[in-house]
Amino acid sequence: MDVPTWVWIATAVVTLAIFTFDLAVVGRRPHEPSMKECATYLSIYVGMAVLFGLGVWYTSGGTSALEFYSGWLVEYSLSIDNLFIFIIIMAKFAVPRELQQYALMIGIVMALVMRAIFIAVGAAAISNFSWIFYLFGIFLVYTAVKLAKEGAEDEDEDEFEENKLVAFIERRFPATSEWHGKSLFTVDNGKRMITPMFIVILTLGTTDLLFALDSIPAIFGITKEPYLVLTANIFALMGLRQLYFLIGGLLQRLIYLSYGLAFLLAFIGVKLFMHALHENELPFINGGQHLDYPWLEIPIWLSLVVIIATLAITAVLSLWASSRMSAAEQDAKSGPRRDFQDD
């Protein structure tokens, strides 16, 4: 893709306008959104992503559009996994329900800025060092194995640990345990202190940045175009806040989500490694020559089919299994049934 400078600028301006409007609305009236409100906003954001993909198709061809849709689905599915951690963070800090929207919104904006930096660094590394795909591929396969193991261990809320940056801030800066609305700072006895909202927002933003270590290499396995990588991340983060409230209860039923995501990360990791072999420049592999085998390049349409099929199968199996487990629990609670007949 040949993306003109004005398109980059226009994308940045529109993104800034959308997030500013969203933040202004939430900041002016902190509240717990209704299901109707969440569904309305989420449908708008999803519709915008679909229309954007059609625009990419019209201006740059079907391959670029499929790359965008595939990258967007991968980022969106990984973001859904992030919601589990967000729920744990909200519970750990006992964030009032009416303030959770605002905390999520600020955290998402922070994550978007930091992801943009990650994408710029990743794009620069890819354009200068083709061997970086080997590292990305190995890292994603390692992450997939780790994610699958974590899914099998069924980690609970008590195992969540604050990252080192948040722990450092809590140690070095005076903080109040009382909530002061959406204020990040307060003054107590003439002393300026940070509020729980500050800690929560910092935790959400930095936690999402850690997740970006997985998602950014994953989407580079779908497309090498920085513009598509950035826009896929933008659209994935846009509806994350509404998704948090809309399917918060449903997340507990997606019991096989970790396995589905682990498979996707492993698939993309292998795809990256195969691409690295195809573009090989390392002297100790094939004498520094490319490996020109057609099967080393997985077509984008096949990647999209694998992504959609994996997400669909994971969702169906999760809901089916969780329904059976709920039914079994209900039967266990009700105890053995006895039928009495009149003599």
C-alpha positions in Angstrom: 0.0 0.0 0.0 1.1 3.5 -0.8 -0.5 5.6 2.0 -0.2 9.4 1.4 0.8 11.6 4.3 -2.6 13.3 4.3 -4.3 9.9 4.9 -2.1 9.4 8.0 -3.0 12.9 9.2 -6.7 12.5 8.5 -6.7 9.1 10.3 -5.0 10.7 13.4 -7.4 13.6 13.4 -10.5 11.4 13.1 -9.3 9.0 15.8 -8.5 11.9 18.1 -11.9 13.4 17.5 -13.7 10.1 18.2 -11.8 9.4 21.4 -12.1 13.0 22.6 -15.9 13.0 22.0 -16.2 9.6 23.8 -14.1 10.8 26.7 -16.0 14.1 27.0 -19.3 12.3 27.1 -18.1 9.8 29.7 -16.2 12.4 31.7 -19.2 14.8 31.9 -21.6 12.2 33.2 -19.9 9.2 34.8 -22.4 6.3 34.9 -22.8 2.6 34.4 -24.0 2.2 30.8 -27.1 0.3 29.9 -27.1 -2.7 27.6 -28.8 -0.6 25.0 -26.2 2.1 25.2 -23.3 -0.4 24.9 -25.0 -2.3 22.0 -25.6 1.0 20.1 -22.0 2.2 20.5 -20.5 -1.2 19.8 -22.6 -1.6 16.6 -21.5 1.8 15.4 -17.8 1.0 16.0 -18.1 -2.4 14.3 -19.9 -0.8 11.4 -17.2 1.8 11.1 -14.6 -1.0 10.9 -16.5 -2.9 8.2 -16.9 0.3 6.2 -13.2 1.1 6.6 -12.3 -2.3 5.3 -14.6 -1.8 2.3 -12.8 1.5 1.7 -9.4 -0.2 1.8 -10.8 -2.8 -0.7 -11.9 0.0 -3.1 -8.7 2.0 -2.9 -6.0 -0.7 -2.5 -7.6 -4.0 -3.5 -9.0 -7.1 -2.0 -5.7 -8.4 -0.5 -5.2 -5.3 1.6 -8.8 -5.4 2.7 -8.5 -9.1 3.8 -5.4 -8.2 5.7 -7.2 -5.5 7.5 -10.2 -7.7 8.4 -7.9 -10.5 9.5 -5.7 -8.2 11.6 -8.8 -6.5 13.1 -10.3 -9.9 14.1 -7.1 -11.1 15.7 -6.7 -7.8 17.7 -10.3 -7.9 18.7 -10.2 -11.5 19.9 -7.0 -10.8 21.9 -8.7 -7.7 23.3 -11.6 -9.9 24.5 -9.1 -12.0 26.4 -7.8 -8.8 28.0 -11.2 -8.1 29.4 -10.7 -10.9 31.9 -7.8 -9.1 33.4 -9.7 -5.8 33.3 -12.5 -7.3 35.3 -10.0 -8.6 37.9 -8.4 -5.2 38.1 -11.7 -3.5 38.7 -12.6 -6.0 41.4 -9.2 -5.8 43.1 -9.4 -2.0 43.4 -13.1 -2.0 44.1 -13.8 0.6 41.4 -17.4 2.0 41.7 -19.5 0.8 38.8 -20.3 4.4 37.7 -16.6 5.2 37.5 -15.5 2.1 35.6 -16.3 3.6 32.2 -14.1 6.6 32.8 -11.2 4.5 34.0 -11.4 2.1 31.0 -11.6 5.1 28.6 -8.4 6.7 29.9 -6.6 3.4 30.1 -7.6 2.6 26.5 -6.4 6.0 25.2 -3.0 5.4 27.0 -2.8 2.0 25.5 -3.5 3.3 22.0 -0.7 5.9 22.3 1.8 3.3 23.5 0.7 0.8 20.9 1.3 3.4 18.2 4.9 3.7 19.4 5.3 -0.1 19.4 4.0 -0.3 15.9 6.4 2.4 14.7 9.3 0.6 16.3 8.1 -2.8 14.9 7.7 -1.4 11.4 11.2 0.1 11.4 12.7 -3.2 12.6 10.9 -5.2 10.0 11.9 -2.9 7.1 15.6 -3.1 8.2 16.0 -6.6 9.6 14.1 -9.4 7.9 15.4 -11.9 10.5 13.1 -10.2 13.1 10.3 -12.5 11.8 12.2 -15.4 13.3 12.0 -13.8 16.7 8.4 -12.8 16.3 7.5 -16.3 15.3 9.3 -18.0 18.1 7.9 -15.5 20.6 4.3 -16.1 19.5 4.7 -19.9 19.6 6.1 -19.6 23.1 3.3 -17.3 24.1 0.7 -19.7 22.7 2.2 -22.6 24.8 2.2 -20.4 27.9 -1.4 -19.2 27.2 -2.6 -22.8 26.8 -1.0 -23.8 30.1 -2.6 -20.9 31.9 -6.0 -21.9 30.5 -5.5 -25.4 31.8 -4.5 -24.2 35.2 -7.6 -22.0 35.4 -6.0 -19.1 37.2 -8.2 -17.2 39.6 -8.5 -13.6 40.7 -6.1 -14.0 43.6 -3.2 -14.7 41.3 -3.3 -11.2 39.7 -0.2 -9.2 40.6 0.5 -5.6 40.0 3.2 -4.8 37.5 6.5 -3.3 38.8 5.7 0.2 37.5 2.4 0.4 39.5 4.1 -1.1 42.6 6.8 1.5 42.3 4.3 4.4 42.0 2.4 3.2 45.1 5.6 3.0 47.1 7.1 6.4 46.1 4.0 8.6 46.0 1.5 9.3 48.8 -1.9 7.9 47.9 -5.3 8.1 49.5 -7.6 5.1 49.9 -10.7 7.1 49.4 -12.3 7.7 46.0 -12.7 11.3 44.8 -14.9 10.7 41.7 -12.8 10.8 38.5 -10.1 13.0 40.0 -6.6 11.7 39.7 -5.2 13.9 42.4 -6.5 15.3 45.7 -5.2 17.5 48.5 -5.4 16.1 52.0 -4.2 18.3 54.9 -2.3 20.5 52.5 -0.5 17.5 50.9 -1.0 16.6 47.3 -1.9 12.9 46.9 -2.8 10.5 44.1 -6.2 8.8 44.2 -7.2 5.2 43.6 -8.4 6.4 40.1 -4.8 7.3 39.2 -3.6 3.8 40.2 -6.4 2.0 38.4 -5.8 4.0 35.1 -2.1 3.4 35.3 -2.7 -0.3 35.9 -5.1 -0.6 33.0 -2.8 1.2 30.6 0.4 -0.6 31.5 -1.4 -4.0 31.6 -2.7 -3.5 28.1 0.8 -2.5 27.0 2.0 -5.9 28.2 -0.7 -7.5 26.1 0.5 -5.5 23.1 3.8 -7.5 23.3 1.7 -10.4 22.0 -0.8 -8.7 19.8 1.6 -6.4 17.8 3.8 -9.3 16.6 0.7 -11.3 15.9 -0.8 -8.7 13.6 2.5 -8.2 11.8 2.1 -11.9 11.0 -1.0 -10.9 9.1 0.1 -7.8 7.3 3.4 -5.9 7.0 1.6 -2.6 6.2 2.0 -0.3 9.3 -1.1 1.7 8.3 -3.3 -1.4 8.5 -1.6 -2.6 11.7 -2.4 0.8 13.3 -6.0 1.1 12.1 -6.7 -2.5 13.1 -5.6 -1.7 16.6 -7.6 1.5 16.7 -10.8 -0.2 15.7 -10.2 -3.1 18.1 -9.7 -0.7 21.0 -12.7 1.6 20.1 -15.4 -0.8 21.2 -13.4 -2.4 24.1 -15.1 -0.3 26.8 -18.6 -1.1 25.6 -17.7 -4.8 25.2 -16.6 -4.8 28.8 -20.0 -4.0 30.0 -22.0 -5.8 27.3 -20.5 -9.3 27.7 -19.0 -9.1 31.2 -21.1 -12.1 32.3 -20.6 -13.9 29.1 -16.8 -13.9 29.4 -17.1 -16.3 32.3 -18.7 -18.8 29.9 -16.0 -18.6 27.3 -14.0 -21.3 29.1 -12.0 -22.4 26.0 -11.1 -18.9 24.9 -7.5 -19.3 26.0 -7.1 -22.4 23.9 -8.6 -20.8 20.8 -6.3 -17.8 21.2 -3.3 -20.0 21.9 -4.0 -21.9 18.6 -4.3 -18.6 16.7 -1.0 -17.3 18.1 0.7 -20.6 17.3 -0.7 -20.5 13.8 0.5 -17.0 13.2 3.9 -17.8 14.8 4.4 -20.6 12.4 3.3 -18.4 9.6 5.8 -15.8 10.6 8.6 -18.4 10.8 7.7 -19.7 7.4 7.7 -16.2 6.0 11.2 -15.6 7.6 12.5 -18.7 5.8 11.0 -17.4 2.5 12.8 -14.1 3.0 15.8 -15.6 4.7 19.1 -13.6 4.8 20.8 -15.3 7.7 24.1 -16.8 6.5 23.8 -20.0 8.6 20.4 -20.9 7.0 20.6 -22.1 3.4 23.8 -20.2 2.9 22.0 -16.9 3.4 19.7 -17.5 0.4 15.9 -17.3 0.3 13.9 -20.6 0.4 11.7 -20.3 -2.6 9.0 -22.9 -1.7 5.4 -21.8 -2.5 4.0 -23.5 0.6 6.1 -21.2 2.8 3.7 -18.3 2.1 0.2 -18.9 3.5 -2.3 -16.9 1.5 -4.2 -14.2 3.4 -7.6 -15.7 2.5 -6.6 -18.9 4.2 -5.4 -17.0 7.3 -8.8 -15.3 7.5 -10.7 -18.6 7.2 -8.5 -20.1 10.0 -9.1 -17.1 12.2 -12.9 -17.0 11.8 -13.2 -20.8 12.1 -11.1 -20.9 15.3 -13.1 -18.1 16.9 -16.4 -19.7 15.9 -15.5 -23.2 17.1 -14.0 -21.8 20.4 -17.2 -19.8 21.1 -19.6 -22.7 20.3 -17.7 -25.3 22.3 -17.3 -22.9 25.2 -21.0 -22.0 25.4 -22.0 -25.7 25.0 -19.6 -26.9 27.7 -20.5 -24.1 30.1 -24.2 -24.8 29.6 -23.6 -28.5 30.4 -21.6 -27.6 33.5 -24.3 -25.2 34.7 -26.9 -27.8 34.2 -24.8 -30.4 36.1 -24.3 -27.9 39.0 -28.1 -27.2 39.2 -28.8 -31.0 39.3 -26.2 -31.4 42.1 -27.7 -28.6 44.2 -31.3 -29.9 43.7 -30.3 -33.4 44.9 -32.0 -36.6 44.1 -35.6 -36.3 43.1 -38.3 -38.7 44.4 -41.7 -39.1 42.9 -44.5 -40.0 45.3 -47.7 -41.7 44.2 -50.8 -42.1 46.1 -51.4 -45.6 47.3 
